[in-house]
Amino acid sequence: MKGYQFARMESYSVQGAPGKKSNEPKFRKSGERAWTAQEVLDEAERKPWASFHVNPGGLPPQILPGTVSSFAAARAAHEEASTVNEVYVRKGKKAKRKLRSDARTLYSSVVSLPTLTVDALADPELREECVALLAAAMEHERKTVEKAGGVLLMGVIHWDEDHVHAHYLAIEPQLGRVDALHPGRAAKIAFNEAHAAEKVKDPKAVGQGANRAYRAAMSKWQDDFYEEVFDGAGLLRFGPKRCRMTRAEYQKALTVKDRQARDEKRRAESAAKFNEQVTAIEGEKTDLLLRETEAARLAAQGQAEITRAEKLACSAADRAKALECGMSAIEARKIDYRPATEERREGLVYGPNAPDAEEDRRSLKKRIMPAFDLLLGFARRVFGVRQREEAQEATAAELRRGAAVVEAAMSQSRQVVPESLAALAAGETAPLDEESFPGAWAIPSETETAALRTRLETTTNLELRAAYQATRDAMLLTEEDAALRANYVRGVKVIELNAAERGFDLETGRQDVENATDPKVAALHTDQFREPIKVLWLSPERVRRRT
């Protein structure tokens, strides 16, 4: 980009200039029009009544968001800042008052590029370069404004004038006045305050010094702008008139500066690309090192797992041998289960068939110790089975003794002894048939459906529940007779299906018609167990009774 830097700033008040309030335009001492803050915002937004210098039909303003991203928000922020109460000293004491309407409350700077708007709109790449440069200028302004205590509201790029340019709007939300944001005004105020005593004696000299401070601060503002933003873009700091150059010399200077900027840009891009490549190579080296480290760690971990697996394999083999030896010893009653007591916890003891020699006992104990926990559980289960078998055997012996007594009594009285009673007294197993399970439903496969349906319809809910319990018990007790058990299994299924049709719960004895699969069947019988009495409230009062 060829050309020189152009940047300026100004501050505006609500009223525009000191004096009585009126709708007439105001002018400054220099004769320039004193624009109000409202008029500046209108011109930036391209309101028709504030844009007579612009050809109609151009592109709308492009907003660069700052703390706000719309003109409405910018106006609201300025309105709030311009109505704050400022602190001043009155009779030696601090007081507050409303901010004057001619106090400068809006800061506005303008940066214009040497690029024609027509050229930028015709070349997308050039337009993008302009936007990037104006955005960089806005970032520099934001840092400068915030350092002085202000807030940069937003930037506005205009595409409807001869050259591409942008406005940057800022406020001071705490104090209201933006004098501190203007480097020249801030320097002038500081100089006058530092030379307040001298101003009484020689006001002209102090005024000249304040003006020099103003110009120096503004020159520094321009220099900072150039160093931070425009130098790298290929622009010159001053124009040809300031540099005392002929047109040919100035054009040559522009070409040299533009070439320097492009070379610097290429060097920066090359350096960035080189740094990216170096970073990528370093990253690859780091990744490779990490992968090698991870591979070494995994190899060591794998070797450790192999060693552990070998140990576990040996341990598992020993445990399997111990388990086999221990189970054989428990089945042979060489080792028995010892139930837990208040004094001792459960464990294993030598059984009635344990070896007599002490050395053999120690050898047996040593062989079963690797599987002690498993053998303890196995011995506990064997002990429980043995207890149940002994209880059943005692019950059977008692039944045989009773049957023998009854058989002897019937024989003495010359009565006919039933075969089942004689078999029970002799210790033989009594045959099971349907008569052995009264109330149970044994349904053969050839049973007619109509007869079965009639039987179900004449059975009440509670009778069906009793039949279900008897049939279920019969099914469990006839495992040795497959044919008889099949009839009882069929009976259980028939009862369960009919209970579902009724909505009747066979376990609780309660009926819920809403759950019935066949409402007509459910309506035939409605008997059920009553709900238990619920205690809703207990009286805490004690009642005296005579005994």
Backbone torsions as a table, in degrees:
resi	resn	phi	psi	omega
1	MET	NA	123.5	-178.1
2	LYS	-101.0	142.6	177.5
3	GLY	142.0	-167.6	179.5
4	TYR	-126.7	164.5	-175.7
5	GLN	-71.5	139.1	171.7
6	PHE	-135.7	116.1	177.9
7	ALA	-148.1	137.9	178.1
8	ARG	-147.0	164.2	179.1
9	MET	-142.3	160.6	177.6
10	GLU	-159.0	159.7	176.8
11	SER	-125.5	150.3	-172.2
12	TYR	-134.9	154.3	179.0
13	SER	-114.0	173.0	179.0
14	VAL	-67.4	-38.8	-176.8
15	GLN	-87.2	-26.7	179.7
16	GLY	104.7	-50.7	-179.3
17	ALA	-157.1	158.0	178.6
18	PRO	-61.1	155.7	179.5
19	GLY	128.4	-179.1	179.9
20	LYS	-68.4	147.4	178.5
21	LYS	-71.5	134.2	177.2
22	SER	-160.4	164.8	178.6
23	ASN	-85.3	-4.8	179.7
24	GLU	-77.6	148.4	177.7
25	PRO	-60.3	145.2	178.7
26	LYS	-110.0	155.6	-178.0
27	PHE	-131.5	151.3	178.4
28	ARG	-86.8	176.1	-178.8
29	LYS	-62.4	-29.6	-179.7
30	SER	-76.6	-7.8	-178.8
31	GLY	95.2	-6.9	179.1
32	GLU	-74.7	152.5	177.9
33	ARG	-66.6	131.9	178.3
34	ALA	-92.9	95.5	-178.5
35	TRP	-75.8	143.7	175.9
36	THR	-84.7	164.0	178.4
37	ALA	-62.1	-36.6	179.0
38	GLN	-64.0	-40.9	-180.0
39	GLU	-67.3	-36.0	178.2
40	VAL	-65.2	-43.3	177.8
41	LEU	-65.6	-37.8	178.0
42	ASP	-63.8	-41.5	-179.8
43	GLU	-66.7	-38.9	178.9
44	ALA	-65.7	-35.7	-179.5
45	GLU	-82.3	-8.8	-179.1
46	ARG	66.8	46.5	170.8
47	LYS	-66.6	141.3	-174.7
48	PRO	-56.8	-40.3	-176.9
49	TRP	-75.0	-6.6	179.4
50	ALA	-119.0	14.4	-174.4
51	SER	-134.2	42.2	179.0
52	PHE	-70.6	-19.1	-178.9
53	HIS	-83.5	0.8	-175.7
54	VAL	-113.3	138.2	176.2
55	ASN	-69.4	130.9	-178.9
56	PRO	-66.8	155.8	178.1
57	GLY	90.6	5.2	179.9
58	GLY	-79.1	175.9	179.0
59	LEU	-68.3	148.2	178.1
60	PRO	-70.8	163.4	179.4
61	PRO	-62.0	145.7	176.3
62	GLN	-104.0	119.7	-175.5
63	ILE	-88.6	131.5	170.1
64	LEU	-103.2	105.6	-172.6
65	PRO	-62.6	139.2	171.0
66	GLY	-116.9	-117.1	172.9
67	THR	-76.9	-19.0	174.7
68	VAL	-129.9	165.9	-177.3
69	SER	-132.7	18.8	178.1
70	SER	-150.1	157.9	179.2
71	PHE	-68.9	-33.4	178.7
72	ALA	-62.6	-43.0	178.6
73	ALA	-67.8	-36.0	178.2
74	ALA	-65.6	-41.7	178.1
75	ARG	-63.5	-41.8	-179.8
76	ALA	-64.0	-41.2	179.5
77	ALA	-65.4	-41.1	178.5
78	HIS	-67.6	-39.0	178.7
79	GLU	-60.1	-42.6	179.7
80	GLU	-67.1	-40.5	-178.9
81	ALA	-69.9	-32.1	-176.6
82	SER	-81.6	-4.0	-179.1
83	THR	-114.3	15.1	178.7
84	VAL	-74.3	159.6	175.3
85	ASN	-93.0	127.2	-179.7
86	GLU	-95.8	153.1	-179.3
87	VAL	-95.5	134.9	176.7
88	TYR	-142.4	167.3	-177.9
89	VAL	-100.9	125.5	179.6
90	ARG	-130.7	116.5	-178.8
91	LYS	55.0	41.4	176.3
92	GLY	81.3	1.4	-179.4
93	LYS	-123.2	151.5	178.0
94	LYS	-78.3	138.3	178.3
95	ALA	-141.5	169.4	179.7
96	LYS	-120.7	148.3	177.2
97	ARG	-150.8	162.1	179.3
98	LYS	-68.7	141.3	-179.7
99	LEU	-64.3	135.8	180.0
100	ARG	-62.4	146.7	-179.6
101	SER	-72.0	-18.4	177.4
102	ASP	-97.5	9.5	174.8
103	ALA	-74.4	137.7	-177.8
104	ARG	-74.4	116.0	-174.5
105	THR	-121.1	-3.9	179.6
106	LEU	-126.8	124.6	177.5
107	TYR	-100.5	134.6	179.9
108	SER	-142.6	126.4	174.5
109	SER	-119.0	151.9	-177.6
110	VAL	-126.5	132.9	174.5
111	VAL	-122.8	122.4	-179.2
112	SER	-116.7	138.3	-179.2
113	LEU	-99.5	154.2	178.9
114	PRO	-76.0	7.7	-178.3
115	THR	-88.9	130.7	176.3
116	LEU	-70.8	141.1	-178.5
117	THR	-62.6	-36.8	-179.8
118	VAL	-61.3	-42.8	-179.7
119	ASP	-66.6	-40.4	-178.5
120	ALA	-66.0	-40.0	-179.9
121	LEU	-70.8	-25.8	-179.6
122	ALA	-83.6	-19.3	-177.1
123	ASP	-121.8	103.7	-178.1
124	PRO	-57.7	-36.0	-179.8
125	GLU	-67.2	-41.7	178.2
126	LEU	-66.7	-38.5	178.4
127	ARG	-63.5	-42.0	178.5
128	GLU	-63.6	-37.2	177.5
129	GLU	-64.5	-40.3	178.8
130	CYS	-64.2	-45.2	-179.9
131	VAL	-62.5	-41.1	179.8
132	ALA	-63.8	-40.7	-179.8
133	LEU	-68.1	-41.0	178.4
134	LEU	-68.5	-33.3	175.7
135	ALA	-67.5	-37.9	176.3
136	ALA	-64.8	-39.7	176.7
137	ALA	-63.2	-38.6	178.3
138	MET	-64.6	-39.9	178.6
139	GLU	-64.0	-39.2	176.7
140	HIS	-64.7	-42.0	177.8
141	GLU	-63.9	-39.3	179.8
142	ARG	-60.1	-45.6	179.2
143	LYS	-62.6	-42.1	-178.9
144	THR	-65.3	-44.6	-178.6
145	VAL	-66.4	-45.2	-179.1
146	GLU	-65.9	-33.2	177.2
147	LYS	-63.5	-30.8	179.4
148	ALA	-87.7	-0.3	177.7
149	GLY	99.8	6.9	-178.0
150	GLY	-100.1	-175.6	-180.0
151	VAL	-132.9	125.2	177.0
152	LEU	-83.6	115.4	-176.5
153	LEU	-72.5	-56.8	-178.7
154	MET	-171.8	169.9	173.5
155	GLY	-114.3	152.7	-178.3
156	VAL	-133.8	118.6	177.0
157	ILE	-96.5	130.8	177.8
158	HIS	-105.5	130.7	-179.6
159	TRP	-113.9	19.5	-174.6
160	ASP	-121.2	15.9	174.5
161	GLU	-120.6	-179.2	-172.9
162	ASP	-60.6	-47.7	-177.6
163	HIS	-113.5	149.2	177.6
164	VAL	-69.3	128.8	-179.7
165	HIS	-150.6	167.2	-178.7
166	ALA	-140.5	147.0	174.5
167	HIS	-108.5	139.5	177.3
168	TYR	-120.7	123.1	-173.7
169	LEU	-109.6	135.2	-178.0
170	ALA	-143.7	159.4	177.7
171	ILE	-138.6	170.3	173.1
172	GLU	-119.0	93.9	-169.9
173	PRO	-67.1	-22.4	-177.1
174	GLN	-84.4	-50.8	-176.7
175	LEU	-91.1	-24.8	-176.9
176	GLY	89.7	-52.3	179.0
177	ARG	-72.5	141.6	-179.3
178	VAL	-106.4	20.0	-179.6
179	ASP	-60.0	-34.7	-178.7
180	ALA	-70.8	-20.9	179.4
181	LEU	-80.8	-20.8	179.9
182	HIS	-90.1	109.3	-175.1
183	PRO	-56.6	-41.4	-178.6
184	GLY	-65.7	-47.2	179.8
185	ARG	-64.8	-41.1	179.0
186	ALA	-61.9	-41.7	179.4
187	ALA	-66.9	-38.5	-179.8
188	LYS	-67.0	-42.7	178.6
189	ILE	-63.9	-42.8	179.9
190	ALA	-63.7	-39.0	179.6
191	PHE	-65.6	-44.4	-179.7
192	ASN	-63.8	-39.1	178.9
193	GLU	-67.2	-36.5	-179.8
194	ALA	-72.1	-24.5	-178.3
195	HIS	-117.7	36.8	-178.6
196	ALA	-63.2	-39.6	-179.2
197	ALA	-68.8	-39.6	-179.7
198	GLU	-69.7	-28.3	-177.5
199	LYS	-64.6	-28.4	178.9
200	VAL	-67.2	-38.3	-177.7
201	LYS	-81.7	-45.3	-175.6
202	ASP	-136.5	77.9	-176.8
203	PRO	-63.7	-30.4	-178.4
204	LYS	-66.7	-44.7	-179.5
205	ALA	-64.8	-41.6	178.8
206	VAL	-65.7	-38.8	178.2
207	GLY	-63.3	-40.8	177.8
208	GLN	-65.2	-39.1	177.6
209	GLY	-64.9	-38.3	178.3
210	ALA	-65.0	-38.4	178.1
211	ASN	-66.3	-38.6	177.0
212	ARG	-63.8	-40.5	177.1
213	ALA	-63.0	-38.5	178.4
214	TYR	-61.1	-49.3	-177.3
215	ARG	-66.2	-38.2	179.9
216	ALA	-64.6	-41.3	179.9
217	ALA	-66.0	-39.9	-179.8
218	MET	-69.9	-35.7	176.2
219	SER	-64.1	-40.6	177.9
220	LYS	-64.7	-37.8	177.6
221	TRP	-60.8	-42.2	177.7
222	GLN	-66.3	-41.5	179.8
223	ASP	-63.1	-43.4	179.1
224	ASP	-62.5	-41.3	178.0
225	PHE	-59.3	-43.5	-177.1
226	TYR	-66.9	-45.5	-176.9
227	GLU	-66.4	-38.6	-174.8
228	GLU	-83.3	-29.3	-170.3
229	VAL	-122.9	-58.7	-164.3
230	PHE	-87.0	-21.6	179.2
231	ASP	-62.2	-44.3	179.7
232	GLY	-71.1	-15.9	-179.9
233	ALA	-87.5	-5.3	177.8
234	GLY	93.6	11.7	179.4
235	LEU	-91.7	155.3	175.6
236	LEU	-89.6	155.6	-179.7
237	ARG	-72.8	-39.8	-176.9
238	PHE	-123.3	161.4	176.0
239	GLY	-84.0	179.6	-175.3
240	PRO	-66.8	-32.1	-177.7
241	LYS	-67.0	-42.3	-179.4
242	ARG	-67.9	-35.1	-178.0
243	CYS	-84.8	-4.7	-179.1
244	ARG	57.2	48.9	-179.8
245	MET	-110.3	151.1	170.4
246	THR	-75.6	169.2	-179.1
247	ARG	-62.7	-40.9	-179.6
248	ALA	-64.0	-43.1	179.5
249	GLU	-64.3	-39.3	-178.5
250	TYR	-68.0	-41.0	178.1
251	GLN	-63.6	-37.8	177.2
252	LYS	-65.2	-41.1	178.6
253	ALA	-63.5	-39.0	177.9
254	LEU	-62.6	-43.5	-178.8
255	THR	-64.3	-43.4	180.0
256	VAL	-63.0	-44.3	-178.6
257	LYS	-65.4	-40.3	178.8
258	ASP	-64.5	-41.0	178.6
259	ARG	-65.1	-40.9	178.4
260	GLN	-61.1	-43.1	-179.8
261	ALA	-63.8	-42.5	-179.9
262	ARG	-67.1	-40.6	177.5
263	ASP	-62.5	-41.9	179.2
264	GLU	-64.1	-38.5	178.3
265	LYS	-64.8	-42.7	178.7
266	ARG	-64.9	-40.0	178.1
267	ARG	-63.4	-41.1	179.2
268	ALA	-64.5	-41.6	178.6
269	GLU	-65.4	-41.3	178.7
270	SER	-64.2	-42.2	179.2
271	ALA	-63.9	-40.9	179.0
272	ALA	-64.4	-41.9	179.1
273	LYS	-64.8	-41.5	178.4
274	PHE	-62.8	-43.0	179.0
275	ASN	-63.0	-38.3	177.3
276	GLU	-63.2	-42.1	179.0
277	GLN	-64.5	-43.2	178.4
278	VAL	-62.2	-43.2	178.9
279	THR	-62.1	-40.7	179.3
280	ALA	-64.2	-42.6	179.4
281	ILE	-63.9	-44.7	178.5
282	GLU	-61.9	-38.8	177.9
283	GLY	-63.8	-40.9	178.2
284	GLU	-64.4	-40.1	177.7
285	LYS	-62.8	-43.4	179.7
286	THR	-63.1	-43.6	178.6
287	ASP	-62.2	-41.1	179.5
288	LEU	-63.1	-43.4	178.9
289	LEU	-63.3	-41.1	178.8
290	LEU	-64.6	-40.8	178.9
291	ARG	-64.7	-40.8	177.9
292	GLU	-63.6	-42.7	178.5
293	THR	-63.0	-42.8	179.6
294	GLU	-65.2	-39.4	178.6
295	ALA	-63.4	-42.2	178.1
296	ALA	-63.7	-40.8	179.3
297	ARG	-64.2	-43.1	179.7
298	LEU	-65.6	-37.2	178.1
299	ALA	-63.7	-44.9	178.0
300	ALA	-63.5	-40.5	178.8
301	GLN	-65.0	-40.1	178.1
302	GLY	-63.3	-42.0	178.5
303	GLN	-63.5	-39.6	178.2
304	ALA	-64.2	-38.7	178.9
305	GLU	-66.4	-38.1	178.3
306	ILE	-63.2	-45.4	178.7
307	THR	-61.5	-43.1	179.5
308	ARG	-64.6	-39.7	179.1
309	ALA	-64.0	-39.3	178.1
310	GLU	-63.0	-42.1	178.2
311	LYS	-64.1	-41.8	179.8
312	LEU	-65.8	-36.1	178.8
313	ALA	-62.8	-44.6	176.9
314	CYS	-62.4	-44.1	-179.8
315	SER	-64.2	-39.9	179.9
316	ALA	-65.3	-38.5	178.4
317	ALA	-64.1	-44.9	178.1
318	ASP	-62.5	-39.1	-178.8
319	ARG	-66.5	-39.8	179.1
320	ALA	-64.2	-42.2	178.2
321	LYS	-63.7	-42.7	179.9
322	ALA	-63.9	-38.7	-179.6
323	LEU	-66.1	-42.9	179.8
324	GLU	-64.1	-44.5	179.8
325	CYS	-64.3	-43.2	-177.7
326	GLY	-66.4	-41.1	179.9
327	MET	-64.3	-39.5	177.3
328	SER	-64.0	-40.6	-179.8
329	ALA	-66.3	-37.5	179.6
330	ILE	-68.8	-41.7	179.5
331	GLU	-66.0	-32.5	180.0
332	ALA	-86.0	4.6	-179.8
333	ARG	62.9	24.1	171.5
334	LYS	-76.1	-28.3	177.5
335	ILE	-130.0	136.9	179.2
336	ASP	-124.4	165.5	178.0
337	TYR	-87.6	138.3	176.5
338	ARG	-112.9	112.3	-179.8
339	PRO	-63.0	158.0	179.2
340	ALA	-74.5	145.5	175.3
341	THR	-127.3	179.6	178.7
342	GLU	-66.1	-29.1	-177.6
343	GLU	-89.7	-32.9	-173.9
344	ARG	-134.3	149.8	175.8
345	ARG	-83.9	170.3	-177.6
346	GLU	-64.9	156.9	-179.3
347	GLY	-172.2	-164.5	179.6
348	LEU	-116.7	142.6	177.9
349	VAL	-132.6	163.9	176.6
350	TYR	-71.1	135.8	-178.0
351	GLY	-89.0	-176.4	-178.4
352	PRO	-65.7	-22.4	-179.1
353	ASN	-102.7	18.2	-179.5
354	ALA	-68.2	154.4	178.7
355	PRO	-59.9	148.2	-179.8
356	ASP	-80.9	-35.1	-176.5
357	ALA	-71.8	137.3	-178.9
358	GLU	-65.6	-36.5	179.9
359	GLU	-65.6	-39.3	177.9
360	ASP	-66.0	-36.4	178.3
361	ARG	-65.8	-43.2	178.5
362	ARG	-64.0	-38.2	178.5
363	SER	-64.4	-41.8	178.1
364	LEU	-63.8	-42.4	179.5
365	LYS	-63.2	-41.0	-179.7
366	LYS	-65.6	-36.3	-178.0
367	ARG	-72.0	-29.9	-176.3
368	ILE	-94.7	-8.8	-175.1
369	MET	-62.3	-36.5	179.1
370	PRO	-58.5	-24.0	-179.6
371	ALA	-117.9	33.3	-174.7
372	PHE	-60.3	-43.8	-176.2
373	ASP	-63.9	-41.8	178.8
374	LEU	-68.8	-40.7	-179.3
375	LEU	-66.7	-31.6	178.0
376	LEU	-63.5	-44.4	177.4
377	GLY	-64.9	-40.9	178.9
378	PHE	-63.8	-43.0	179.4
379	ALA	-64.9	-35.6	178.5
380	ARG	-62.8	-43.8	179.5
381	ARG	-66.6	-41.9	178.1
382	VAL	-62.4	-39.6	178.8
383	PHE	-62.6	-41.8	178.5
384	GLY	-64.6	-42.9	178.2
385	VAL	-62.5	-42.0	-179.1
386	ARG	-64.4	-38.2	178.7
387	GLN	-64.9	-42.7	179.6
388	ARG	-65.5	-40.2	178.5
389	GLU	-63.3	-41.2	179.0
390	GLU	-64.8	-39.0	178.3
391	ALA	-65.8	-42.1	178.6
392	GLN	-64.7	-39.6	178.9
393	GLU	-64.7	-39.2	178.1
394	ALA	-65.1	-40.8	178.8
395	THR	-64.8	-42.9	179.4
396	ALA	-63.8	-38.9	178.6
397	ALA	-64.5	-39.9	178.3
398	GLU	-64.8	-39.2	177.9
399	LEU	-65.8	-41.3	179.1
400	ARG	-64.0	-40.1	178.9
401	ARG	-63.9	-43.4	178.7
402	GLY	-65.0	-40.6	179.3
403	ALA	-64.5	-37.4	179.1
404	ALA	-65.4	-39.3	178.6
405	VAL	-63.9	-45.2	-179.7
406	VAL	-65.0	-40.6	179.9
407	GLU	-62.2	-42.6	179.9
408	ALA	-63.9	-41.0	-179.4
409	ALA	-65.3	-41.8	-179.9
410	MET	-67.9	-34.8	179.5
411	SER	-68.2	-41.0	179.3
412	GLN	-64.3	-34.7	179.7
413	SER	-88.2	10.7	176.9
414	ARG	57.3	38.3	174.7
415	GLN	-96.7	157.3	179.5
416	VAL	-77.2	124.3	-179.4
417	VAL	-87.1	124.1	178.1
418	PRO	-60.9	148.7	-179.1
419	GLU	-61.5	-39.9	-178.9
420	SER	-64.0	-36.9	179.4
421	LEU	-69.6	-41.1	179.0
422	ALA	-64.3	-39.3	179.2
423	ALA	-66.0	-39.7	179.7
424	LEU	-66.7	-40.4	179.3
425	ALA	-66.8	-31.2	179.6
426	ALA	-82.8	-2.8	179.6
427	GLY	85.1	13.4	178.8
428	GLU	-89.8	157.5	179.8
429	THR	-76.8	127.0	-179.1
430	ALA	-75.3	136.3	179.1
431	PRO	-69.1	143.6	179.4
432	LEU	-103.2	136.6	174.8
433	ASP	-144.2	-173.0	-177.5
434	GLU	-64.6	-28.7	179.9
435	GLU	-71.0	-17.7	179.7
436	SER	-72.9	-14.1	-176.4
437	PHE	-129.6	77.8	-179.7
438	PRO	-63.8	139.0	179.2
439	GLY	89.2	-14.0	179.8
440	ALA	-83.1	146.7	-178.9
441	TRP	-98.5	107.6	172.8
442	ALA	-100.5	109.0	-173.9
443	ILE	-108.6	108.9	177.0
444	PRO	-67.4	162.3	-178.6
445	SER	-68.0	-24.7	-177.6
446	GLU	-89.7	9.5	-179.8
447	THR	-64.2	136.7	180.0
448	GLU	-74.2	142.6	-177.2
449	THR	-66.6	-40.5	-177.7
450	ALA	-63.7	-43.5	179.6
451	ALA	-64.7	-38.9	179.0
452	LEU	-66.4	-39.5	179.1
453	ARG	-65.3	-39.3	178.3
454	THR	-63.5	-40.9	179.4
455	ARG	-63.6	-39.9	179.6
456	LEU	-68.3	-40.0	-177.6
457	GLU	-67.8	-27.9	-179.7
458	THR	-90.3	0.3	-179.6
459	THR	-99.2	127.2	179.0
460	THR	-75.1	172.4	-178.6
461	ASN	-62.4	-47.9	-177.3
462	LEU	-69.5	-34.2	174.9
463	GLU	-65.5	-37.5	178.1
464	LEU	-64.3	-38.3	178.8
465	ARG	-65.8	-42.1	178.5
466	ALA	-64.4	-40.5	177.9
467	ALA	-64.5	-36.7	179.5
468	TYR	-63.9	-45.1	-179.1
469	GLN	-64.2	-42.4	179.6
470	ALA	-66.7	-40.8	-179.4
471	THR	-67.6	-38.8	179.2
472	ARG	-65.0	-41.7	177.9
473	ASP	-64.8	-40.6	179.3
474	ALA	-63.5	-37.7	178.9
475	MET	-63.1	-37.1	-179.1
476	LEU	-75.4	-27.3	-175.0
477	LEU	-93.5	-2.8	-177.4
478	THR	-115.1	37.7	-178.4
479	GLU	-66.9	-27.4	-178.2
480	GLU	-79.7	-17.5	178.9
481	ASP	-110.6	95.7	-173.4
482	ALA	-63.7	-41.0	-177.2
483	ALA	-65.8	-46.4	180.0
484	LEU	-66.1	-39.3	-179.7
485	ARG	-65.1	-35.0	178.9
486	ALA	-61.7	-37.1	178.1
487	ASN	-65.2	-40.7	179.7
488	TYR	-71.0	-35.5	175.6
489	VAL	-61.3	-41.8	178.1
490	ARG	-64.3	-38.0	178.6
491	GLY	-65.2	-40.2	178.2
492	VAL	-62.2	-43.6	-179.2
493	LYS	-64.8	-41.5	179.7
494	VAL	-63.0	-43.7	-179.3
495	ILE	-64.9	-41.5	-179.7
496	GLU	-64.8	-40.8	178.4
497	LEU	-64.7	-42.8	179.7
498	ASN	-66.9	-35.4	177.2
499	ALA	-65.1	-37.3	177.0
500	ALA	-65.5	-38.4	176.8
501	GLU	-62.6	-35.1	-179.1
502	ARG	-82.2	-17.6	-172.2
503	GLY	74.0	30.4	-174.1
504	PHE	-105.8	129.0	179.5
505	ASP	-88.9	113.2	-176.9
506	LEU	-69.0	-21.4	-179.1
507	GLU	-83.5	-45.9	-175.9
508	THR	-92.0	-19.2	-177.7
509	GLY	76.0	19.9	179.6
510	ARG	-110.6	148.0	-178.5
511	GLN	-114.8	134.9	175.8
512	ASP	-127.0	103.3	-174.6
513	VAL	-61.3	-29.8	-179.0
514	GLU	-64.6	-26.6	179.5
515	ASN	-91.1	-0.1	-178.0
516	ALA	-70.4	136.5	177.6
517	THR	-82.4	-17.7	177.6
518	ASP	-136.5	97.9	-176.5
519	PRO	-58.9	-32.3	-179.5
520	LYS	-65.2	-43.7	178.1
521	VAL	-66.2	-37.8	-179.6
522	ALA	-64.7	-28.8	-177.9
523	ALA	-77.1	-13.9	-177.8
524	LEU	-69.4	-38.2	-177.4
525	HIS	-137.0	132.4	-178.6
526	THR	-126.4	9.9	179.9
527	ASP	-71.2	147.0	-178.5
528	GLN	-165.0	168.5	175.4
529	PHE	-69.8	143.0	176.6
530	ARG	-72.8	152.6	177.0
531	GLU	-69.6	143.0	178.1
532	PRO	-64.7	151.4	-179.9
533	ILE	-66.9	128.7	179.6
534	LYS	-98.8	131.1	177.3
535	VAL	-86.4	110.5	-178.7
536	LEU	-87.8	-31.3	-176.9
537	TRP	-157.4	138.1	177.0
538	LEU	-113.9	130.0	179.1
539	SER	-78.6	127.6	179.5
540	PRO	-78.1	-6.0	-176.7
541	GLU	-75.8	140.8	178.4
542	ARG	-90.3	138.7	-177.8
543	VAL	-110.8	128.8	178.1
544	ARG	-82.3	137.2	177.5
545	ARG	-132.8	144.7	176.1
546	ARG	-82.2	138.6	178.8
547	THR	-111.2	NA	NA
